[in-house]
Amino acid sequence: MDAATAPFTGLRVAVEGAHGGDTALVFIELGVVFLVLALLGRLAGRIGIPSIPLYLLAGLLMGDGGFIPISAGEEFLSIGAQIGIVLLLLLLGLEYSPDDLRVGMRTTWQAGLLDLALNATPGLLVGLMMGWSVTASVLLAGVTYISSSGIIARLLDDFDRVANRETPVILSLLVMEDIAMALFLPILAVMLVGATLLQGAIAAAIAIAIVAAAFLFAMRFSRQLSTVVHSHSRELLLLSVLGLAFLVAGLAEAVQVSAAVGAFLLGLTLSGNVADQLRSLMPPLRDVFGGIFFVFFGISIDPRDLWPVLLPALGLALVTAVTKIVTGVWAARRVGIGPKGQWRTGLSLIPRGEFSIVIAGLGVAAGAQPLLGPFAAAYVLTLAIVGSILMRYADHIPSPLKPPAPRSRSRTPV
């Protein structure tokens, strides 16, 4: 027995010996988890970084090989983590409207393709170089490709940059990434079950058709669905939307389309007053269950497994931080934003977070690659923290971008 964990083991034995010990132990462990989240959330607010990296660290400390092993409440945390995914993506979908999708796809599709090429390719190549399977390497490509919409949107608000000229470019790129994920996850689900090429092609085509149909439904019937769901009672509105969210997520899983994508599409479909109300009502619920999701992901990883992948993860983090900056600078320059705005755009795209962990979590659950979870945890921790700091001090970090030289005003001799 480890000296650091001895007090907690003693408490476990004492509680389990009492009447109703299993239930009591679950409550005690959950109490510890929630109090740790509360403390870390306060700490994150004090030092000006997102809470996600600290929640991941907490999970690492509570899993096997950690200082505060959690086991009795693990089943609840597992279910809570799945709820967290649904709520994270539901709220993310509420940030966009069908019109945002149309505009984003029309104005940023070229930047979106560059984003995919520059940021997915390094993950794919590193996975193959490490001897991973094609499926595991594709999973790593997804981890490195997608920026954290949750972290970036929150920091844009915290740093009062929502009204900046470059912000629509940042949000359009995030929308494009979410669209790509809506198509990527169904294909990924097929790859993870080990289907034959023909079965995979058929299942992927069906999944993509379902996603496309859902997008069309979101664009055409958004107002009608919002009218049906709307209620002046906050209780009834929440019950209606949560019921729909879990129903859609379950149906999506049943047809091998990710529950996360189903929740995102539902959030996309809800609009107007309903979306405004939900954006004010649901964040606390999302943050609690989202915190559980990140903690549970950390719990599933033994901290000792981080050491073999730490250097490759840090190297890949450096490469993909640079490629995200290149993507943002190019996208902002195309719409006429100045050098400072271009620099802020590039730095703002660096953080990785919830979707990267969702992708890695799918691979871990399917047993695609034992090292994928630790690799993704080290990678996301690095870029979530470093990206948040760079985003905070973007205006104080020297930019290599130079403003255009002024034109000569010399007069033509008479």
TORSE-66578 format. One record per residue (C-alpha): residue number from 1; residue in one letter; x, z, y negated. Coordinates in steps of 0.5 Angstrom, whole numbers, always signed. Layout:
+-----+--------+-------+-------+-------+
| num | residu |    px |    pz |    py |
+-----+--------+-------+-------+-------+
| NUM |      A |     X |     Z |     Y |
...
+-----+--------+-------+-------+-------+
//
This chain:
+-----+--------+-------+-------+-------+
| num | residu |    px |    pz |    py |
+-----+--------+-------+-------+-------+
|   1 |      M |    +0 |    +0 |    +0 |
|   2 |      D |    +3 |    -2 |    -7 |
|   3 |      A |    +4 |    +4 |   -12 |
|   4 |      A |    +1 |    +0 |   -17 |
|   5 |      T |    -6 |    -1 |   -13 |
|   6 |      A |    -6 |    +6 |   -10 |
|   7 |      P |   -11 |    +9 |   -15 |
|   8 |      F |   -16 |    +4 |   -14 |
|   9 |      T |   -15 |    +4 |    -7 |
|  10 |      G |   -16 |   +11 |    -7 |
|  11 |      L |   -23 |   +10 |   -11 |
|  12 |      R |   -25 |    +5 |    -6 |
|  13 |      V |   -25 |    +9 |    +0 |
|  14 |      A |   -28 |   +15 |    -4 |
|  15 |      V |   -34 |   +11 |    -6 |
|  16 |      E |   -35 |    +7 |    +0 |
|  17 |      G |   -35 |   +14 |    +4 |
|  18 |      A |   -41 |   +16 |    -1 |
|  19 |      H |   -48 |   +14 |    +1 |
|  20 |      G |   -50 |    +7 |    -2 |
|  21 |      G |   -42 |    +6 |    -2 |
|  22 |      D |   -43 |    -1 |    -2 |
|  23 |      T |   -47 |    -2 |    -8 |
|  24 |      A |   -44 |    +3 |   -12 |
|  25 |      L |   -37 |    +0 |   -11 |
|  26 |      V |   -40 |    -7 |   -13 |
|  27 |      F |   -43 |    -4 |   -19 |
|  28 |      I |   -36 |    +0 |   -21 |
|  29 |      E |   -32 |    -7 |   -20 |
|  30 |      L |   -37 |   -11 |   -24 |
|  31 |      G |   -37 |    -5 |   -30 |
|  32 |      V |   -29 |    -6 |   -30 |
|  33 |      V |   -30 |   -13 |   -30 |
|  34 |      F |   -34 |   -13 |   -36 |
|  35 |      L |   -30 |    -8 |   -40 |
|  36 |      V |   -24 |   -12 |   -39 |
|  37 |      L |   -27 |   -18 |   -41 |
|  38 |      A |   -30 |   -14 |   -47 |
|  39 |      L |   -23 |   -12 |   -49 |
|  40 |      L |   -20 |   -18 |   -48 |
|  41 |      G |   -25 |   -22 |   -52 |
|  42 |      R |   -23 |   -17 |   -58 |
|  43 |      L |   -16 |   -18 |   -57 |
|  44 |      A |   -17 |   -26 |   -57 |
|  45 |      G |   -21 |   -25 |   -64 |
|  46 |      R |   -16 |   -20 |   -67 |
|  47 |      I |   -10 |   -25 |   -65 |
|  48 |      G |   -14 |   -32 |   -67 |
|  49 |      I |   -14 |   -35 |   -60 |
|  50 |      P |   -19 |   -37 |   -55 |
|  51 |      S |   -21 |   -32 |   -50 |
|  52 |      I |   -21 |   -37 |   -44 |
|  53 |      P |   -13 |   -36 |   -43 |
|  54 |      L |   -14 |   -28 |   -43 |
|  55 |      Y |   -20 |   -29 |   -38 |
|  56 |      L |   -16 |   -33 |   -33 |
|  57 |      L |   -10 |   -28 |   -34 |
|  58 |      A |   -15 |   -22 |   -32 |
|  59 |      G |   -17 |   -26 |   -26 |
|  60 |      L |   -10 |   -27 |   -24 |
|  61 |      L |    -9 |   -19 |   -24 |
|  62 |      M |   -16 |   -18 |   -21 |
|  63 |      G |   -15 |   -22 |   -15 |
|  64 |      D |   -10 |   -22 |    -9 |
|  65 |      G |    -3 |   -20 |   -11 |
|  66 |      G |    -6 |   -17 |   -17 |
|  67 |      F |    -6 |   -10 |   -20 |
|  68 |      I |   -13 |    -9 |   -20 |
|  69 |      P |   -16 |   -12 |   -13 |
|  70 |      I |   -23 |   -14 |   -14 |
|  71 |      S |   -27 |   -15 |    -7 |
|  72 |      A |   -34 |   -12 |    -7 |
|  73 |      G |   -37 |   -15 |   -13 |
|  74 |      E |   -33 |   -22 |   -11 |
|  75 |      E |   -40 |   -25 |    -8 |
|  76 |      F |   -44 |   -24 |   -15 |
|  77 |      L |   -38 |   -26 |   -19 |
|  78 |      S |   -38 |   -33 |   -15 |
|  79 |      I |   -45 |   -34 |   -16 |
|  80 |      G |   -44 |   -32 |   -23 |
|  81 |      A |   -39 |   -37 |   -24 |
|  82 |      Q |   -43 |   -43 |   -22 |
|  83 |      I |   -48 |   -40 |   -27 |
|  84 |      G |   -43 |   -40 |   -32 |
|  85 |      I |   -41 |   -48 |   -30 |
|  86 |      V |   -48 |   -50 |   -31 |
|  87 |      L |   -49 |   -46 |   -38 |
|  88 |      L |   -42 |   -48 |   -41 |
|  89 |      L |   -44 |   -56 |   -40 |
|  90 |      L |   -51 |   -55 |   -42 |
|  91 |      L |   -49 |   -52 |   -48 |
|  92 |      L |   -44 |   -57 |   -49 |
|  93 |      G |   -49 |   -63 |   -48 |
|  94 |      L |   -53 |   -59 |   -53 |
|  95 |      E |   -48 |   -61 |   -58 |
|  96 |      Y |   -49 |   -68 |   -58 |
|  97 |      S |   -55 |   -73 |   -59 |
|  98 |      P |   -57 |   -79 |   -55 |
|  99 |      D |   -55 |   -83 |   -62 |
| 100 |      D |   -48 |   -79 |   -62 |
| 101 |      L |   -47 |   -82 |   -55 |
| 102 |      R |   -49 |   -89 |   -58 |
| 103 |      V |   -44 |   -89 |   -64 |
| 104 |      G |   -39 |   -85 |   -60 |
| 105 |      M |   -39 |   -91 |   -55 |
| 106 |      R |   -39 |   -96 |   -60 |
| 107 |      T |   -33 |   -94 |   -65 |
| 108 |      T |   -29 |   -90 |   -60 |
| 109 |      W |   -29 |   -94 |   -54 |
| 110 |      Q |   -22 |   -97 |   -55 |
| 111 |      A |   -19 |   -90 |   -56 |
| 112 |      G |   -23 |   -87 |   -50 |
| 113 |      L |   -19 |   -92 |   -46 |
| 114 |      L |   -12 |   -91 |   -49 |
| 115 |      D |   -14 |   -83 |   -48 |
| 116 |      L |   -15 |   -84 |   -41 |
| 117 |      A |    -9 |   -89 |   -39 |
| 118 |      L |    -4 |   -84 |   -43 |
| 119 |      N |    -7 |   -77 |   -41 |
| 120 |      A |    -9 |   -79 |   -33 |
| 121 |      T |    -3 |   -83 |   -31 |
| 122 |      P |    +2 |   -77 |   -32 |
| 123 |      G |    -3 |   -72 |   -28 |
| 124 |      L |    -4 |   -78 |   -22 |
| 125 |      L |    +4 |   -79 |   -22 |
| 126 |      V |    +6 |   -72 |   -22 |
| 127 |      G |    +1 |   -71 |   -16 |
| 128 |      L |    +4 |   -77 |   -12 |
| 129 |      M |   +11 |   -75 |   -14 |
| 130 |      M |   +10 |   -68 |   -11 |
| 131 |      G |    +7 |   -71 |    -4 |
| 132 |      W |    +0 |   -69 |    -5 |
| 133 |      S |    -5 |   -73 |    -2 |
| 134 |      V |    -9 |   -79 |    -7 |
| 135 |      T |   -15 |   -75 |    -7 |
| 136 |      A |   -11 |   -68 |   -10 |
| 137 |      S |    -7 |   -73 |   -15 |
| 138 |      V |   -13 |   -76 |   -17 |
| 139 |      L |   -16 |   -69 |   -18 |
| 140 |      L |   -10 |   -67 |   -22 |
| 141 |      A |   -11 |   -73 |   -26 |
| 142 |      G |   -18 |   -71 |   -28 |
| 143 |      V |   -15 |   -64 |   -30 |
| 144 |      T |    -9 |   -67 |   -35 |
| 145 |      Y |   -14 |   -72 |   -38 |
| 146 |      I |   -20 |   -68 |   -41 |
| 147 |      S |   -19 |   -64 |   -47 |
| 148 |      S |   -23 |   -57 |   -48 |
| 149 |      S |   -29 |   -59 |   -51 |
| 150 |      G |   -31 |   -52 |   -51 |
| 151 |      I |   -25 |   -49 |   -54 |
| 152 |      I |   -24 |   -55 |   -59 |
| 153 |      A |   -31 |   -54 |   -62 |
| 154 |      R |   -30 |   -47 |   -63 |
| 155 |      L |   -24 |   -47 |   -66 |
| 156 |      L |   -26 |   -53 |   -71 |
| 157 |      D |   -32 |   -48 |   -73 |
| 158 |      D |   -27 |   -42 |   -73 |
| 159 |      F |   -22 |   -46 |   -78 |
| 160 |      D |   -27 |   -49 |   -82 |
| 161 |      R |   -26 |   -56 |   -81 |
| 162 |      V |   -33 |   -58 |   -78 |
| 163 |      A |   -33 |   -62 |   -85 |
| 164 |      N |   -26 |   -65 |   -85 |
| 165 |      R |   -26 |   -73 |   -85 |
| 166 |      E |   -22 |   -73 |   -78 |
| 167 |      T |   -27 |   -68 |   -74 |
| 168 |      P |   -32 |   -74 |   -72 |
| 169 |      V |   -26 |   -78 |   -69 |
| 170 |      I |   -25 |   -72 |   -65 |
| 171 |      L |   -32 |   -70 |   -63 |
| 172 |      S |   -33 |   -78 |   -61 |
| 173 |      L |   -27 |   -78 |   -57 |
| 174 |      L |   -29 |   -71 |   -53 |
| 175 |      V |   -36 |   -75 |   -52 |
| 176 |      M |   -32 |   -81 |   -49 |
| 177 |      E |   -29 |   -76 |   -44 |
| 178 |      D |   -35 |   -72 |   -42 |
| 179 |      I |   -38 |   -79 |   -41 |
| 180 |      A |   -32 |   -81 |   -37 |
| 181 |      M |   -33 |   -74 |   -33 |
| 182 |      A |   -40 |   -76 |   -31 |
| 183 |      L |   -38 |   -82 |   -28 |
| 184 |      F |   -32 |   -79 |   -25 |
| 185 |      L |   -35 |   -73 |   -22 |
| 186 |      P |   -39 |   -76 |   -17 |
| 187 |      I |   -34 |   -81 |   -14 |
| 188 |      L |   -29 |   -75 |   -14 |
| 189 |      A |   -35 |   -71 |   -10 |
| 190 |      V |   -35 |   -77 |    -5 |
| 191 |      M |   -27 |   -77 |    -4 |
| 192 |      L |   -27 |   -70 |    -3 |
| 193 |      V |   -32 |   -70 |    +3 |
| 194 |      G |   -27 |   -75 |    +7 |
| 195 |      A |   -32 |   -81 |    +7 |
| 196 |      T |   -30 |   -88 |   +10 |
| 197 |      L |   -29 |   -93 |    +4 |
| 198 |      L |   -36 |   -97 |    +5 |
| 199 |      Q |   -39 |   -90 |    +5 |
| 200 |      G |   -35 |   -88 |    -1 |
| 201 |      A |   -37 |   -94 |    -4 |
| 202 |      I |   -45 |   -94 |    -3 |
| 203 |      A |   -45 |   -86 |    -5 |
| 204 |      A |   -41 |   -87 |   -11 |
| 205 |      A |   -45 |   -93 |   -13 |
| 206 |      I |   -52 |   -89 |   -12 |
| 207 |      A |   -49 |   -83 |   -16 |
| 208 |      I |   -47 |   -88 |   -22 |
| 209 |      A |   -53 |   -91 |   -22 |
| 210 |      I |   -57 |   -84 |   -22 |
| 211 |      V |   -52 |   -82 |   -28 |
| 212 |      A |   -54 |   -88 |   -31 |
| 213 |      A |   -61 |   -87 |   -30 |
| 214 |      A |   -60 |   -80 |   -33 |
| 215 |      F |   -57 |   -83 |   -39 |
| 216 |      L |   -62 |   -88 |   -41 |
| 217 |      F |   -67 |   -83 |   -40 |
| 218 |      A |   -64 |   -78 |   -45 |
| 219 |      M |   -64 |   -84 |   -50 |
| 220 |      R |   -71 |   -86 |   -49 |
| 221 |      F |   -75 |   -80 |   -47 |
| 222 |      S |   -71 |   -74 |   -51 |
| 223 |      R |   -76 |   -73 |   -56 |
| 224 |      Q |   -82 |   -73 |   -51 |
| 225 |      L |   -78 |   -68 |   -46 |
| 226 |      S |   -76 |   -63 |   -52 |
| 227 |      T |   -84 |   -63 |   -54 |
| 228 |      V |   -86 |   -61 |   -47 |
| 229 |      V |   -81 |   -55 |   -47 |
| 230 |      H |   -82 |   -53 |   -54 |
| 231 |      S |   -85 |   -46 |   -55 |
| 232 |      H |   -85 |   -41 |   -61 |
| 233 |      S |   -83 |   -36 |   -56 |
| 234 |      R |   -76 |   -35 |   -55 |
| 235 |      E |   -77 |   -32 |   -48 |
| 236 |      L |   -81 |   -38 |   -46 |
| 237 |      L |   -77 |   -43 |   -49 |
| 238 |      L |   -71 |   -39 |   -45 |
| 239 |      L |   -75 |   -39 |   -39 |
| 240 |      S |   -77 |   -46 |   -39 |
| 241 |      V |   -70 |   -49 |   -41 |
| 242 |      L |   -66 |   -44 |   -36 |
| 243 |      G |   -71 |   -46 |   -30 |
| 244 |      L |   -70 |   -54 |   -32 |
| 245 |      A |   -62 |   -53 |   -32 |
| 246 |      F |   -62 |   -50 |   -25 |
| 247 |      L |   -67 |   -54 |   -22 |
| 248 |      V |   -63 |   -61 |   -25 |
| 249 |      A |   -56 |   -58 |   -23 |
| 250 |      G |   -59 |   -56 |   -16 |
| 251 |      L |   -62 |   -63 |   -15 |
| 252 |      A |   -55 |   -66 |   -18 |
| 253 |      E |   -51 |   -63 |   -12 |
| 254 |      A |   -56 |   -65 |    -7 |
| 255 |      V |   -55 |   -72 |    -9 |
| 256 |      Q |   -47 |   -71 |    -9 |
| 257 |      V |   -47 |   -71 |   -17 |
| 258 |      S |   -44 |   -65 |   -20 |
| 259 |      A |   -49 |   -59 |   -22 |
| 260 |      A |   -44 |   -59 |   -28 |
| 261 |      V |   -46 |   -66 |   -30 |
| 262 |      G |   -53 |   -65 |   -29 |
| 263 |      A |   -53 |   -59 |   -34 |
| 264 |      F |   -49 |   -63 |   -39 |
| 265 |      L |   -55 |   -69 |   -38 |
| 266 |      L |   -60 |   -64 |   -39 |
| 267 |      G |   -57 |   -61 |   -45 |
| 268 |      L |   -56 |   -68 |   -48 |
| 269 |      T |   -63 |   -70 |   -47 |
| 270 |      L |   -66 |   -64 |   -51 |
| 271 |      S |   -66 |   -65 |   -58 |
| 272 |      G |   -69 |   -63 |   -65 |
| 273 |      N |   -72 |   -56 |   -66 |
| 274 |      V |   -71 |   -54 |   -59 |
| 275 |      A |   -63 |   -56 |   -59 |
| 276 |      D |   -63 |   -52 |   -65 |
| 277 |      Q |   -66 |   -46 |   -63 |
| 278 |      L |   -62 |   -46 |   -56 |
| 279 |      R |   -56 |   -47 |   -60 |
| 280 |      S |   -57 |   -40 |   -63 |
| 281 |      L |   -60 |   -37 |   -57 |
| 282 |      M |   -56 |   -39 |   -51 |
| 283 |      P |   -48 |   -38 |   -53 |
| 284 |      P |   -48 |   -30 |   -52 |
| 285 |      L |   -51 |   -32 |   -45 |
| 286 |      R |   -46 |   -38 |   -44 |
| 287 |      D |   -40 |   -33 |   -46 |
| 288 |      V |   -42 |   -28 |   -41 |
| 289 |      F |   -43 |   -32 |   -35 |
| 290 |      G |   -37 |   -37 |   -38 |
| 291 |      G |   -32 |   -31 |   -38 |
| 292 |      I |   -34 |   -29 |   -31 |
| 293 |      F |   -33 |   -37 |   -29 |
| 294 |      F |   -26 |   -36 |   -31 |
| 295 |      V |   -25 |   -29 |   -29 |
| 296 |      F |   -27 |   -32 |   -22 |
| 297 |      F |   -22 |   -38 |   -22 |
| 298 |      G |   -17 |   -33 |   -23 |
| 299 |      I |   -19 |   -28 |   -18 |
| 300 |      S |   -18 |   -34 |   -13 |
| 301 |      I |   -11 |   -35 |   -14 |
| 302 |      D |    -5 |   -31 |   -12 |
| 303 |      P |    -1 |   -30 |   -18 |
| 304 |      R |    +5 |   -31 |   -13 |
| 305 |      D |    +3 |   -38 |   -12 |
| 306 |      L |    +4 |   -39 |   -19 |
| 307 |      W |   +12 |   -39 |   -19 |
| 308 |      P |   +13 |   -45 |   -14 |
| 309 |      V |    +9 |   -50 |   -19 |
| 310 |      L |   +11 |   -46 |   -26 |
| 311 |      L |   +16 |   -51 |   -28 |
| 312 |      P |   +12 |   -58 |   -26 |
| 313 |      A |    +6 |   -55 |   -30 |
| 314 |      L |   +10 |   -53 |   -36 |
| 315 |      G |   +13 |   -60 |   -36 |
| 316 |      L |    +7 |   -64 |   -35 |
| 317 |      A |    +4 |   -60 |   -40 |
| 318 |      L |    +9 |   -62 |   -45 |
| 319 |      V |    +8 |   -69 |   -43 |
| 320 |      T |    +1 |   -69 |   -44 |
| 321 |      A |    +1 |   -65 |   -50 |
| 322 |      V |    +5 |   -71 |   -53 |
| 323 |      T |    +0 |   -76 |   -50 |
| 324 |      K |    -6 |   -73 |   -53 |
| 325 |      I |    -2 |   -73 |   -60 |
| 326 |      V |    -1 |   -80 |   -60 |
| 327 |      T |    -8 |   -81 |   -58 |
| 328 |      G |   -11 |   -77 |   -63 |
| 329 |      V |    -6 |   -80 |   -69 |
| 330 |      W |    -8 |   -88 |   -66 |
| 331 |      A |   -16 |   -86 |   -66 |
| 332 |      A |   -15 |   -83 |   -73 |
| 333 |      R |   -11 |   -89 |   -76 |
| 334 |      R |   -16 |   -94 |   -74 |
| 335 |      V |   -21 |   -91 |   -78 |
| 336 |      G |   -17 |   -90 |   -84 |
| 337 |      I |   -15 |   -83 |   -84 |
| 338 |      G |    -9 |   -81 |   -88 |
| 339 |      P |    -3 |   -78 |   -84 |
| 340 |      K |    -5 |   -71 |   -85 |
| 341 |      G |   -12 |   -72 |   -82 |
| 342 |      Q |    -8 |   -76 |   -76 |
| 343 |      W |    -4 |   -70 |   -75 |
| 344 |      R |    -9 |   -65 |   -75 |
| 345 |      T |   -13 |   -70 |   -70 |
| 346 |      G |    -7 |   -71 |   -65 |
| 347 |      L |    -6 |   -63 |   -65 |
| 348 |      S |   -13 |   -61 |   -64 |
| 349 |      L |   -14 |   -65 |   -58 |
| 350 |      I |    -8 |   -61 |   -54 |
| 351 |      P |   -12 |   -55 |   -51 |
| 352 |      R |   -15 |   -56 |   -44 |
| 353 |      G |   -20 |   -51 |   -41 |
| 354 |      E |   -27 |   -51 |   -38 |
| 355 |      F |   -27 |   -58 |   -35 |
| 356 |      S |   -20 |   -58 |   -32 |
| 357 |      I |   -22 |   -51 |   -29 |
| 358 |      V |   -28 |   -54 |   -26 |
| 359 |      I |   -25 |   -60 |   -23 |
| 360 |      A |   -19 |   -56 |   -20 |
| 361 |      G |   -24 |   -51 |   -18 |
| 362 |      L |   -28 |   -57 |   -14 |
| 363 |      G |   -21 |   -59 |   -11 |
| 364 |      V |   -20 |   -51 |    -9 |
| 365 |      A |   -27 |   -50 |    -6 |
| 366 |      A |   -26 |   -57 |    -2 |
| 367 |      G |   -19 |   -55 |    +1 |
| 368 |      A |   -16 |   -61 |    -2 |
| 369 |      Q |    -9 |   -58 |    -4 |
| 370 |      P |    -7 |   -51 |    -4 |
| 371 |      L |    -3 |   -51 |   -10 |
| 372 |      L |    -8 |   -55 |   -14 |
| 373 |      G |   -11 |   -48 |   -16 |
| 374 |      P |    -5 |   -45 |   -19 |
| 375 |      F |    -2 |   -51 |   -22 |
| 376 |      A |    -8 |   -52 |   -26 |
| 377 |      A |    -8 |   -45 |   -28 |
| 378 |      A |    -1 |   -45 |   -30 |
| 379 |      Y |    -3 |   -52 |   -34 |
| 380 |      V |    -9 |   -50 |   -37 |
| 381 |      L |    -6 |   -43 |   -39 |
| 382 |      T |    +0 |   -46 |   -43 |
| 383 |      L |    -4 |   -52 |   -46 |
| 384 |      A |   -10 |   -47 |   -48 |
| 385 |      I |    -6 |   -42 |   -52 |
| 386 |      V |    +0 |   -47 |   -55 |
| 387 |      G |    -6 |   -52 |   -57 |
| 388 |      S |   -10 |   -47 |   -60 |
| 389 |      I |    -4 |   -44 |   -64 |
| 390 |      L |    -2 |   -51 |   -66 |
| 391 |      M |    -9 |   -53 |   -68 |
| 392 |      R |    -9 |   -46 |   -72 |
| 393 |      Y |    -3 |   -48 |   -76 |
| 394 |      A |    -3 |   -55 |   -76 |
| 395 |      D |    -3 |   -56 |   -84 |
| 396 |      H |    +4 |   -52 |   -84 |
| 397 |      I |    +7 |   -55 |   -78 |
| 398 |      P |   +12 |   -61 |   -81 |
| 399 |      S |    +9 |   -68 |   -79 |
| 400 |      P |   +13 |   -74 |   -77 |
| 401 |      L |    +8 |   -78 |   -80 |
| 402 |      K |   +10 |   -81 |   -86 |
| 403 |      P |    +5 |   -83 |   -92 |
| 404 |      P |    +5 |   -91 |   -93 |
| 405 |      A |   +10 |   -93 |   -99 |
| 406 |      P |    +7 |   -94 |  -105 |
| 407 |      R |    +7 |  -102 |  -107 |
| 408 |      S |   +12 |  -104 |  -112 |
| 409 |      R |    +9 |  -105 |  -119 |
| 410 |      S |   +14 |  -110 |  -122 |
| 411 |      R |   +11 |  -115 |  -127 |
| 412 |      T |   +12 |  -122 |  -126 |
| 413 |      P |   +17 |  -125 |  -131 |
| 414 |      V |   +14 |  -129 |  -137 |
+-----+--------+-------+-------+-------+
//
